[in-house]
Amino acid sequence: MSQNINLLRVLINCGEKAANIARVCRSNEELLALLVQEKTGSEANQRFEHDFKTLADVLIQETVKHEVGQLFPAMRDSILGEESTHFTNKLGHQITIAIGVTEAETAECLESVLDGQKTAAEALAAEVHMRVSIDTKLTGIPELCEQLDYSNLGIWIDPIDATAEYISGASILSDKPDIAAAGLDCVTVLIGVYERDSGVPVIGVVLQPFGYKLGEHDYSSSLYWGVCLPTLQAHNCSFEASDGQDKIGIVSGSEKSDIVQRLVDLDYDLVVAAGAGYKALKVISNDAEVYLLSKGSTFRWDTCAPQAILRALGGDIFDYADSIKQQLPVALKYKDPDTDSKECGTEWKRNANGLIAVRDLSVIKELLSNFKEN
């Protein structure tokens, strides 16, 4: 079946369905409050004092797994995500989220999470099982190679990147008109495909569920995709280059002060923003020349999708520490570990050495020459 189906189109449609689910879950403050669970133990990102997941995160992740797994059975066991499927709502009820064969089965599961709120459960189940065909409205989506080896492809999903921003809903602008500092603008859905043997990311889909505000509580998506295969490079990210007057660097608010100073010394005008996916997207869209993170606080699900798009544009995401140590650009890779390693928590999933994301490879050369090890 998969030979007649375009994986990119499937992922684009899954991404839009994910965005729909995110918007539905966010549209009701009382519902959202019930659906928020704090992560603990190995699930938590130690960078944050509080780390959260929502039903929207888990539901989106399982929806993508379900749909791609059905259409591409050779990939079913290699579709990985940030969230566990276990969810405990504010009432203390623990439920395993599962997508049913029918809409009614999914609604029944969700009703358990929602403490009997049948109408809300049915609305979410309808979104999960709805047929989404946003790809029919898009131009330029390429046909993929018929010889694509799906058994050698894996997927990393971050169903809602910047979950804290998603929960708060507040919008805070930076001093740059095209870069938000925090809020719903920084929320992204990230779906990245990688080669399991080489670890190279090859297809990326990134959506901003709240990319365009249509009304007070009404939004539509901004969608970005890229393909970088040996026989095909394509994308929908033809943004104009910056005017060259300002060199914009985008960083985390927790970035080390000496790293910040080095970038300032290189004449970068720095902007602090939330969300790893969003910061990488600002490099994709030419709003920033570089996204640099010296800490190991991102994971494979944060970077796989935007890295594939950047590769399609001639850029990449590099390992910060290894690149500086070797004075050569060392790209992030996603090779699967052995089974024993997978059982050792989340550490193998972490981009432990930090990252440097660029669209123009000349930028990485300048950075490496000025970020030599002491």
C-alpha positions as CSV (number, residue, x, y, z in Angstrom):
1,M,0.0,0.0,0.0
2,S,2.8,2.5,0.9
3,Q,4.2,2.3,-2.6
4,N,1.2,4.3,-3.9
5,I,1.0,6.8,-1.0
6,N,3.2,9.9,-0.7
7,L,4.7,9.9,2.8
8,L,5.2,13.7,2.7
9,R,1.6,14.2,2.0
10,V,0.6,11.9,4.8
11,L,2.8,13.8,7.2
12,I,1.5,17.2,6.1
13,N,-2.1,16.0,6.7
14,C,-1.2,14.5,10.0
15,G,0.5,17.7,11.0
16,E,-2.7,19.7,10.2
17,K,-4.8,17.2,12.1
18,A,-2.4,17.7,15.0
19,A,-2.9,21.5,14.8
20,N,-6.7,21.0,14.8
21,I,-6.5,18.9,17.9
22,A,-4.2,21.5,19.6
23,R,-6.6,24.3,18.8
24,V,-9.6,22.3,20.0
25,C,-7.9,21.5,23.3
26,R,-6.8,25.1,23.8
27,S,-10.2,26.6,23.0
28,N,-11.7,25.9,26.4
29,E,-9.8,27.1,29.5
30,E,-11.6,24.8,31.9
31,L,-11.0,21.8,29.7
32,L,-7.3,22.7,29.3
33,A,-6.9,23.0,33.1
34,L,-8.3,19.5,33.5
35,L,-6.0,18.1,30.9
36,V,-2.7,19.3,32.2
37,Q,-0.4,17.0,34.0
38,E,3.1,17.8,35.4
39,K,5.9,15.5,34.2
40,T,8.0,13.9,36.8
41,G,11.1,11.6,36.9
42,S,12.6,10.6,33.6
43,E,9.9,12.3,31.6
44,A,10.8,15.8,32.9
45,N,13.2,18.1,31.2
46,Q,15.6,19.1,34.0
47,R,16.1,22.5,32.4
48,F,12.7,23.6,33.6
49,E,11.4,24.0,37.1
50,H,8.1,22.7,36.0
51,D,7.5,20.6,32.9
52,F,4.1,19.7,31.6
53,K,2.3,17.5,29.2
54,T,-1.3,17.8,28.1
55,L,-3.8,15.5,26.7
56,A,-3.3,17.3,23.4
57,D,0.4,16.2,23.4
58,V,-0.4,12.5,23.9
59,L,-3.4,12.5,21.6
60,I,-1.5,14.1,18.8
61,Q,1.4,11.8,19.2
62,E,-0.8,8.7,19.2
63,T,-2.8,10.0,16.2
64,V,0.3,10.4,14.1
65,K,1.6,6.9,15.1
66,H,-1.8,5.4,14.4
67,E,-2.2,6.9,10.9
68,V,1.4,6.5,9.7
69,G,1.6,3.0,11.1
70,Q,-1.5,2.0,9.2
71,L,-0.4,3.3,5.9
72,F,3.3,2.4,6.3
73,P,3.4,-0.8,8.4
74,A,7.2,-1.1,7.8
75,M,7.6,2.1,9.9
76,R,5.1,1.3,12.6
77,D,7.7,0.2,15.3
78,S,10.0,3.2,14.5
79,I,7.6,6.0,15.2
80,L,8.8,7.7,18.4
81,G,7.7,10.6,20.4
82,E,8.3,12.7,23.5
83,E,5.3,11.6,25.6
84,S,4.3,8.4,27.3
85,T,0.8,7.2,26.6
86,H,-0.1,7.2,30.3
87,F,-2.1,10.3,31.4
88,T,-3.3,11.3,34.9
89,N,-5.9,14.0,34.9
90,K,-6.4,16.6,37.6
91,L,-8.8,14.3,39.3
92,G,-6.1,11.7,39.8
93,H,-7.4,9.2,37.3
94,Q,-4.7,7.4,35.3
95,I,-5.6,6.3,31.8
96,T,-3.6,4.9,28.9
97,I,-4.5,6.9,25.8
98,A,-5.2,4.8,22.7
99,I,-6.7,5.5,19.3
100,G,-9.6,3.2,18.7
101,V,-10.6,1.5,15.5
102,T,-13.7,3.6,15.5
103,E,-14.5,7.2,16.6
104,A,-16.8,5.8,19.3
105,E,-14.0,3.7,20.8
106,T,-11.6,6.7,20.9
107,A,-14.4,8.9,22.5
108,E,-14.9,6.3,25.2
109,C,-11.2,6.4,26.1
110,L,-11.2,10.2,26.1
111,E,-14.3,10.3,28.2
112,S,-12.4,8.5,31.0
113,V,-9.7,11.2,30.9
114,L,-12.3,13.9,30.9
115,D,-14.2,12.6,33.9
116,G,-17.4,11.9,31.9
117,Q,-17.4,15.0,29.8
118,K,-19.0,13.2,26.9
119,T,-19.5,16.2,24.6
120,A,-15.8,17.2,24.8
121,A,-14.6,13.6,24.4
122,E,-16.7,13.2,21.3
123,A,-15.5,16.5,19.8
124,L,-11.8,15.4,20.3
125,A,-12.5,11.9,18.9
126,A,-14.1,13.5,15.8
127,E,-10.9,15.5,15.2
128,V,-8.8,12.4,15.6
129,H,-10.8,10.4,13.1
130,M,-11.6,13.3,10.7
131,R,-10.2,13.0,7.2
132,V,-7.8,15.9,6.7
133,S,-6.6,16.7,3.1
134,I,-4.8,20.0,3.4
135,D,-2.3,18.8,0.9
136,T,-4.8,19.2,-1.9
137,K,-4.7,23.0,-1.3
138,L,-0.9,23.1,-1.6
139,T,1.4,23.3,-4.6
140,G,4.9,22.1,-5.2
141,I,4.7,18.9,-3.1
142,P,7.1,16.5,-4.9
143,E,6.6,12.8,-5.6
144,L,9.0,10.7,-3.5
145,C,11.3,8.0,-4.9
146,E,9.5,4.7,-5.5
147,Q,12.5,2.9,-4.2
148,L,12.3,4.5,-0.7
149,D,13.1,1.9,1.9
150,Y,10.4,2.5,4.5
151,S,11.8,-0.2,6.8
152,N,14.9,2.0,7.1
153,L,12.9,5.1,8.1
154,G,12.0,6.3,11.6
155,I,10.0,9.2,12.8
156,W,10.5,11.6,15.7
157,I,7.4,13.5,16.8
158,D,7.1,16.5,19.2
159,P,3.4,16.8,19.3
160,I,3.4,20.2,21.0
161,D,6.8,21.9,21.4
162,A,6.7,24.7,23.9
163,T,4.0,23.1,26.0
164,A,4.3,25.8,28.8
165,E,3.6,28.5,26.2
166,Y,0.6,26.4,24.9
167,I,-0.8,26.2,28.5
168,S,-0.3,29.9,29.3
169,G,-1.6,31.2,26.0
170,A,0.0,34.6,26.7
171,S,1.8,36.4,23.8
172,I,4.9,38.4,24.4
173,L,6.7,40.1,21.5
174,S,10.4,40.6,21.2
175,D,12.0,43.8,19.9
176,K,12.1,42.2,16.5
177,P,8.8,42.4,14.6
178,D,9.0,38.9,13.2
179,I,10.2,37.1,16.3
180,A,8.0,36.4,19.3
181,A,9.6,36.0,22.8
182,A,6.9,33.7,24.2
183,G,3.3,32.6,23.8
184,L,1.2,30.7,21.3
185,D,3.4,32.0,18.4
186,C,6.2,29.8,19.8
187,V,4.2,26.6,19.8
188,T,5.0,24.1,17.0
189,V,4.1,20.6,15.9
190,L,7.3,18.8,14.8
191,I,7.3,15.6,12.6
192,G,10.8,14.5,11.4
193,V,11.8,11.5,9.4
194,Y,15.3,10.0,9.6
195,E,17.3,7.1,8.1
196,R,17.7,4.6,10.8
197,D,21.1,3.3,9.5
198,S,22.8,6.6,8.8
199,G,20.9,8.7,11.3
200,V,20.4,11.5,8.7
201,P,17.1,13.4,8.9
202,V,15.5,13.4,5.4
203,I,11.9,14.8,5.7
204,G,10.6,17.4,8.0
205,V,7.2,19.0,8.6
206,V,6.8,21.9,11.1
207,L,3.5,23.6,11.8
208,Q,2.5,26.5,14.0
209,P,-1.1,25.7,15.1
210,F,-1.5,29.4,16.0
211,G,0.4,30.8,13.1
212,Y,-2.4,33.1,11.9
213,K,-5.0,34.8,14.1
214,L,-8.3,34.9,12.3
215,G,-10.4,36.2,15.3
216,E,-10.3,36.5,19.0
217,H,-10.1,32.7,19.6
218,D,-9.8,31.6,16.0
219,Y,-6.5,30.5,14.4
220,S,-5.1,28.7,11.3
221,S,-1.8,27.0,10.8
222,S,1.5,28.1,9.3
223,L,3.0,25.1,7.6
224,Y,6.6,24.4,6.5
225,W,8.1,21.2,5.0
226,G,11.4,20.1,3.5
227,V,12.8,16.9,1.8
228,C,16.5,16.1,1.5
229,L,17.0,12.7,-0.1
230,P,19.9,11.7,-2.3
231,T,17.8,12.1,-5.4
232,L,15.5,14.9,-4.2
233,Q,15.8,18.2,-2.5
234,A,12.6,20.3,-2.1
235,H,10.9,22.6,0.3
236,N,8.3,25.4,0.6
237,C,10.5,27.8,2.5
238,S,11.6,30.4,-0.1
239,F,11.9,33.3,2.3
240,E,13.8,36.4,1.3
241,A,17.2,36.7,2.8
242,S,17.8,39.3,5.5
243,D,18.8,42.8,4.4
244,G,22.3,42.2,5.9
245,Q,22.0,45.2,8.2
246,D,21.6,43.1,11.4
247,K,23.0,39.8,12.3
248,I,20.3,38.1,14.4
249,G,21.1,35.3,16.8
250,I,18.3,33.5,18.7
251,V,19.0,31.9,22.0
252,S,17.4,30.5,25.1
253,G,16.8,32.6,28.2
254,S,19.0,30.2,30.2
255,E,22.0,30.5,27.8
256,K,25.3,30.9,29.6
257,S,26.5,34.5,29.9
258,D,29.9,33.9,28.4
259,I,28.3,32.3,25.3
260,V,26.0,35.3,25.0
261,Q,29.0,37.7,25.2
262,R,30.8,35.8,22.5
263,L,27.9,36.2,20.2
264,V,27.7,39.9,21.0
265,D,31.4,40.3,20.3
266,L,30.7,38.8,16.8
267,D,28.1,41.6,16.3
268,Y,25.1,39.5,16.7
269,D,21.9,41.2,17.9
270,L,20.5,38.6,20.2
271,V,16.8,37.7,20.7
272,V,15.5,35.4,23.5
273,A,12.6,33.2,22.5
274,A,10.8,30.1,23.8
275,G,10.6,26.7,22.1
276,A,13.4,24.9,20.4
277,G,11.3,24.2,17.3
278,Y,10.3,27.8,17.1
279,K,13.9,29.1,17.4
280,A,15.0,26.7,14.6
281,L,12.0,27.8,12.5
282,K,13.2,31.4,12.8
283,V,16.5,30.3,11.1
284,I,14.5,28.5,8.4
285,S,12.5,31.6,7.7
286,N,15.6,33.8,7.5
287,D,14.5,35.9,10.6
288,A,17.7,34.8,12.4
289,E,21.2,33.7,11.1
290,V,21.8,31.3,13.9
291,Y,20.1,29.5,16.8
292,L,22.8,28.5,19.3
293,L,22.4,26.4,22.4
294,S,25.4,25.4,24.4
295,K,23.4,23.1,26.8
296,G,22.0,19.6,26.3
297,S,18.4,20.6,27.0
298,T,16.9,19.6,23.6
299,F,16.0,16.1,22.4
300,R,15.8,14.3,19.1
301,W,12.1,15.1,18.8
302,D,12.9,18.8,19.0
303,T,15.4,18.9,16.1
304,C,14.7,16.1,13.6
305,A,12.0,17.9,11.7
306,P,13.6,21.4,11.4
307,Q,17.0,19.8,10.7
308,A,15.6,18.0,7.7
309,I,14.1,21.3,6.4
310,L,17.4,23.1,6.9
311,R,19.3,20.4,5.0
312,A,16.8,20.9,2.1
313,L,17.7,24.6,2.2
314,G,21.5,23.9,2.2
315,G,21.9,24.4,6.0
316,D,21.9,22.0,8.9
317,I,21.9,21.6,12.7
318,F,25.3,20.8,14.2
319,D,26.5,19.3,17.4
320,Y,27.8,22.4,19.4
321,A,30.5,20.8,21.5
322,D,31.8,18.3,18.9
323,S,32.0,20.9,16.2
324,I,34.0,23.3,18.4
325,K,36.3,20.6,19.6
326,Q,37.0,19.3,16.1
327,Q,36.8,22.8,14.4
328,L,34.6,21.1,11.8
329,P,30.9,21.2,11.4
330,V,29.5,17.9,12.9
331,A,25.9,17.4,12.1
332,L,23.4,16.0,14.6
333,K,22.6,12.3,13.8
334,Y,19.7,10.1,14.9
335,K,21.1,6.6,14.5
336,D,19.1,4.1,16.5
337,P,20.8,2.7,19.6
338,D,20.7,-1.0,20.5
339,T,17.8,-2.4,22.4
340,D,19.6,-2.3,25.8
341,S,20.3,1.4,25.4
342,K,16.7,2.2,24.8
343,E,15.9,0.8,28.2
344,C,18.1,3.4,29.9
345,G,15.6,6.2,30.2
346,T,15.7,9.2,27.9
347,E,19.4,10.0,27.9
348,W,20.0,8.4,24.5
349,K,17.4,10.7,23.0
350,R,19.1,13.9,24.2
351,N,21.1,16.3,22.1
352,A,23.6,16.2,25.0
353,N,26.2,18.5,23.4
354,G,24.0,21.5,22.5
355,L,23.4,22.6,18.9
356,I,24.1,25.3,16.3
357,A,21.3,25.7,13.6
358,V,22.2,27.7,10.5
359,R,20.7,28.1,7.0
360,D,23.9,29.5,5.6
361,L,26.9,27.2,6.1
362,S,29.3,30.2,6.0
363,V,27.8,31.2,9.4
364,I,29.0,28.0,11.1
365,K,32.6,28.6,9.8
366,E,32.8,32.0,11.4
367,L,31.3,30.7,14.7
368,L,33.8,27.8,14.9
369,S,36.8,30.0,14.4
370,N,35.6,32.3,17.2
371,F,34.3,29.6,19.6
372,K,37.5,27.6,20.0
373,E,38.0,25.6,23.2
374,N,40.0,27.3,25.9
